[in-house]
Amino acid sequence: MTSNAKPETREVDEQLRDELHRKLAVWGPLVGPDALAAISAGVDENAPIIAAKLCQGDEDVTQDIVCVLGRRAAGWYGITPLGRAIARSDGSPLGDGISYAEAASMLRVSRTRIGQLLAAGLLRRVSDIGNRRGISVASVLDRLDRQDRNRDEE
C-alpha cells in the first residue's frame, strides 16, 4: 500500500489483545484453565511485537493475523486501528482495490459520495478488481487519515 500514515502501535496492540482473547475464550472448556492461562499470557507477551510488525506492514504477520481473526467486512478495515494496520500491509486481504460499496463502507459515506470524491480527484481508481474498475485502497486510507487529522485539529 502507498499510504504513509501509520496507525498507533499501542492502539493496534490493545485491539489485537482484545480480539485474540475473544478468540481464546471458546477454547477454555477444551484445553482447561491452566493451558488457557498459559496461552493467554503468551498473547499478552507477544501482542506488542506482533502489533509493531503489523504497523510496519509485515506481510507474513498480516496474513497470519487475518487467518486467525478471519476476513472482516470492509468497514472494519476503515474504522479500527487493527483494521487499518492490516489494510495498509502488502498482505492485506483487501488487495490494491475495492468496490465502490466497500469504499463507501470504509469511509462511512454513500456510493454516490464515492463517485463525487472520485470526480473531485480525492480518491483514485484502480484498473482491475475482478472484471471491473475499483477504488484504490491506499487512496481510501489516505482519505481516512486526512479526516482524522482534520478532526484532531478541531
Secondary structure, DSSP 8 states (H G I E B T S, - for coil): --------HHHHHHHHHHHHHHHHHTTHHHH-HHHHHHHHHHHHHHHHHHHHHHHTT-HHHHHHHHHHH----HHHHHHSHHHHHHHHSTT-TT-SEE-HHHHHHHHTS-HHHHHHHHHTTSS-EEEEETTEEEEEHHHHHHHHHHHHHHHHH-
